[in-house]
Amino acid sequence: MPKPISAARRTSIAGLLTATSLVLALSGCATYDVTAPADARADAPAAEVAKKDTALAASEDGKAPRGAAGDDVDCRKAKCVALTFDAGPSENTDRLLDILKKEKVRATFFMLGENHVEKRPAGVKRIDAEGHELANHTWSHQILTEISPDAAKREMSRLQEAVRKITGKTPRLMRPPQGRTDETVSEISKDLGLAQVLWSVTAKDYQTNDSALITKRVLEQTERDGIILLHDIYRGTVPAVPGILKELKKRGYTLVTVSQLLSPAKPEPGMVYRP
């Protein structure tokens, strides 16, 4: 029998109508399961909680390297926010990775296949080698709710296979293009072992190359347990990152990957995570 999911974790919502807005389910609308990072952490199985606490204790005692797999980050206590980048890797990604390495920050990269992963396998390898989280943004950015189920499955599975061939690892997280998902997409995601990740902060960097404006938008929207959406394919985004990181750290935030934000919970295939 499947493990029951508490009321705190499940909310039924309809498909997304835009990239930034969620619409509550109306009668007759298809629904799917959504939970917030804090609720996911609160409902983590006891075994995962114990495992996390043991890892934290080992890290504090010097028995495990600090920062290894994020074991020394506890978002139940720390003021965490997840940093995510969509649609790369691109010609800007190496510069971004240099910044993240200097600032000792890990991010989640929701990568595209066509013209990105397929053309920049070295970028994918570097993202992985430097401890960032590999994630799926589909093969060619088709809107999953507007294509057939078989086509949607191909969009996700083709990226999965490409990343696995390059790194030996298979992503566990997927961000649907434009944030558009529904019951069918959720079922396909579940079958492929993918949890869906939305966001709470968007700089709309696809509309502007003004790095100062991108920085301002991120800082105005960021709150604890948020998920920041940026793109490493646009010219104005990477130059904004140092200022964003500096100010968020000044405000007491710990920058983490999505999986670190959810820990001690594990991403649940098919579930939609939204702050």
C-alpha positions in Angstrom: 0.0 0.0 0.0 1.4 3.4 -0.9 2.6 5.6 2.0 -0.2 8.1 2.8 0.6 11.8 2.3 -0.5 14.2 4.9 -3.0 17.0 4.2 -0.2 19.5 4.7 1.7 18.1 1.7 -1.1 17.8 -0.8 -3.0 20.6 -2.5 -4.9 20.1 -5.7 -4.3 22.7 -8.3 -5.1 23.1 -12.0 -2.5 23.4 -14.7 -0.5 26.6 -14.9 -2.0 29.2 -17.2 1.2 31.4 -17.3 4.8 31.0 -16.4 4.3 32.8 -13.1 0.8 32.2 -11.9 -0.9 29.2 -10.3 -4.7 28.7 -10.6 -6.6 26.7 -8.0 -8.5 23.7 -9.3 -12.0 24.4 -10.3 -14.7 21.8 -10.6 -14.0 19.5 -13.6 -10.4 20.5 -13.9 -7.6 17.9 -13.8 -5.6 18.1 -10.6 -2.2 17.1 -9.4 -0.2 17.1 -6.1 1.8 20.1 -4.9 3.7 20.8 -1.8 6.0 23.5 -0.4 9.6 22.8 0.6 8.9 23.4 4.3 5.9 21.0 4.3 8.0 18.4 2.5 10.7 18.7 5.2 8.1 18.4 8.0 6.7 15.3 6.5 10.0 13.5 5.8 10.1 9.9 6.9 11.7 9.3 10.3 14.4 7.2 8.7 15.4 10.1 6.5 15.3 12.6 9.4 17.6 10.3 11.4 20.0 9.9 8.4 20.2 13.7 8.0 20.8 14.3 11.7 23.6 11.7 11.7 25.2 13.3 8.7 25.0 16.7 10.3 26.5 15.4 13.6 29.4 13.7 11.7 30.1 16.9 9.8 30.2 19.0 12.9 32.5 16.5 14.6 34.9 16.6 11.6 34.2 13.0 10.7 32.8 14.0 7.3 34.0 16.8 5.0 31.9 19.9 5.4 29.8 20.6 2.4 29.9 17.0 1.2 26.6 16.5 -0.7 25.2 19.3 1.3 25.2 17.3 4.5 26.2 20.3 6.6 23.2 22.4 5.4 20.1 22.1 7.5 17.3 24.1 6.0 15.1 23.2 9.0 17.2 25.7 10.9 19.0 27.8 8.3 17.4 30.6 6.3 17.7 28.8 2.9 16.8 29.7 -0.6 17.4 27.6 -3.7 19.3 29.0 -6.6 18.3 27.6 -10.0 19.3 28.2 -13.6 17.3 27.2 -16.7 18.0 26.4 -20.3 21.8 25.9 -20.4 24.5 25.1 -20.6 25.5 28.0 -22.8 28.5 30.1 -23.6 27.9 31.9 -20.3 27.9 28.9 -18.1 31.6 28.6 -17.5 31.7 32.2 -16.2 28.7 31.4 -14.0 30.4 28.3 -12.6 33.6 30.4 -11.9 31.4 32.8 -9.8 29.6 30.0 -7.9 32.9 28.3 -7.2 34.5 31.5 -5.8 31.4 32.1 -3.6 31.2 28.5 -2.5 27.5 28.3 -3.7 25.8 25.3 -5.2 22.9 25.6 -7.6 20.5 23.5 -9.6 20.8 23.5 -13.3 17.6 22.6 -15.3 19.2 21.9 -18.6 17.9 21.8 -22.2 19.0 19.0 -24.5 18.8 20.4 -28.0 21.6 22.9 -28.8 22.7 22.8 -25.1 23.5 19.5 -23.5 24.1 17.9 -26.9 26.5 20.6 -27.9 28.2 21.3 -24.6 28.8 18.0 -22.9 31.9 19.5 -21.2 29.7 22.1 -19.6 27.4 19.3 -18.2 30.5 17.5 -16.8 31.8 20.6 -15.1 28.4 21.3 -13.6 28.4 17.9 -12.1 32.0 17.8 -11.1 31.7 21.0 -9.1 28.8 19.7 -7.0 25.9 21.3 -8.6 22.6 19.5 -9.2 21.7 18.2 -12.6 18.1 18.6 -13.6 15.8 18.3 -16.6 14.2 21.1 -18.5 13.1 18.9 -21.4 14.9 18.3 -24.7 13.5 21.1 -26.9 11.4 23.3 -24.5 8.0 22.2 -25.9 5.0 23.0 -23.7 4.3 19.7 -22.2 0.6 20.3 -21.7 0.2 21.1 -25.4 1.7 18.0 -26.9 0.7 14.3 -26.8 1.6 12.2 -23.8 4.1 10.2 -25.9 5.7 13.4 -27.1 5.9 14.8 -23.6 7.5 11.6 -22.4 10.1 11.8 -25.1 10.9 15.4 -24.2 11.7 14.3 -20.7 13.3 10.9 -21.3 15.6 12.0 -24.1 17.2 14.6 -21.8 17.5 12.0 -19.0 19.3 9.7 -21.2 21.7 12.3 -22.6 22.7 13.5 -19.1 23.2 9.9 -18.0 25.5 9.1 -20.9 27.6 12.2 -20.1 27.8 12.0 -16.3 26.6 8.5 -15.4 23.9 10.2 -13.3 20.2 10.5 -14.1 18.3 13.7 -13.0 15.6 13.4 -10.4 14.2 16.9 -10.9 12.3 18.4 -13.8 11.1 22.0 -14.5 8.2 22.0 -17.1 8.7 24.8 -19.7 6.9 27.9 -18.7 5.9 26.1 -15.5 3.0 24.5 -17.3 2.0 21.1 -15.9 -1.1 19.0 -15.4 -2.2 15.6 -14.2 -0.9 13.8 -17.3 2.5 15.5 -17.1 2.7 14.6 -13.4 1.9 11.0 -14.2 4.6 10.8 -16.8 7.1 12.5 -14.5 6.3 10.0 -11.8 6.9 7.1 -14.3 10.3 8.6 -15.2 11.3 9.2 -11.5 11.1 13.0 -11.8 9.8 15.5 -9.3 8.6 18.8 -10.7 10.0 22.0 -9.4 8.4 25.5 -9.9 9.6 28.8 -8.4 8.8 31.8 -6.3 11.3 34.3 -7.6 11.7 35.3 -11.2 13.7 38.2 -12.6 12.1 37.8 -16.0 15.6 37.9 -17.3 14.3 36.8 -20.7 12.9 40.3 -21.1 16.0 42.4 -20.2 19.7 42.4 -20.2 19.8 45.1 -17.5 21.8 43.3 -14.7 20.9 45.9 -12.1 17.2 45.4 -12.8 17.6 41.6 -12.6 19.4 42.0 -9.3 16.6 44.3 -8.0 13.8 41.9 -9.0 15.5 38.9 -7.3 16.2 40.7 -4.1 12.7 42.2 -3.9 11.0 38.8 -4.2 13.3 36.5 -2.2 12.0 35.0 1.1 13.0 32.0 3.2 12.4 28.6 1.4 12.1 30.4 -1.9 13.3 29.0 -5.3 15.0 31.6 -7.5 14.6 31.2 -11.3 17.3 32.6 -13.5 18.7 31.7 -17.0 22.3 31.2 -17.8 21.6 31.7 -21.5 20.9 35.5 -21.3 23.6 38.2 -21.5 22.5 40.2 -18.5 22.0 37.4 -16.0 25.5 36.1 -15.1 26.9 39.6 -14.4 24.0 40.0 -11.9 24.9 36.9 -9.9 27.8 38.2 -7.8 25.7 41.1 -6.5 22.7 38.8 -5.8 24.8 36.4 -3.9 26.6 39.1 -1.9 23.3 40.7 -0.8 21.5 37.5 0.0 24.4 36.3 2.1 24.4 39.7 3.9 20.7 39.2 4.6 21.5 35.9 6.2 20.5 33.5 3.5 22.2 30.2 2.8 22.1 29.4 -1.0 21.4 25.7 -1.7 20.3 23.3 -4.4 16.6 22.2 -4.6 17.4 18.8 -3.1 19.2 20.5 -0.2 16.2 22.8 0.3 13.9 19.7 0.6 16.2 17.6 2.8 15.7 15.5 4.9 12.8 14.8 2.5 13.7 13.2 -0.8 12.2 14.6 -4.1 9.1 12.5 -4.7 8.5 11.5 -8.4 5.4 13.2 -9.8 5.1 15.7 -7.0 5.1 19.4 -7.8 7.3 21.5 -5.5 6.3 25.1 -5.2 7.2 27.6 -2.4 
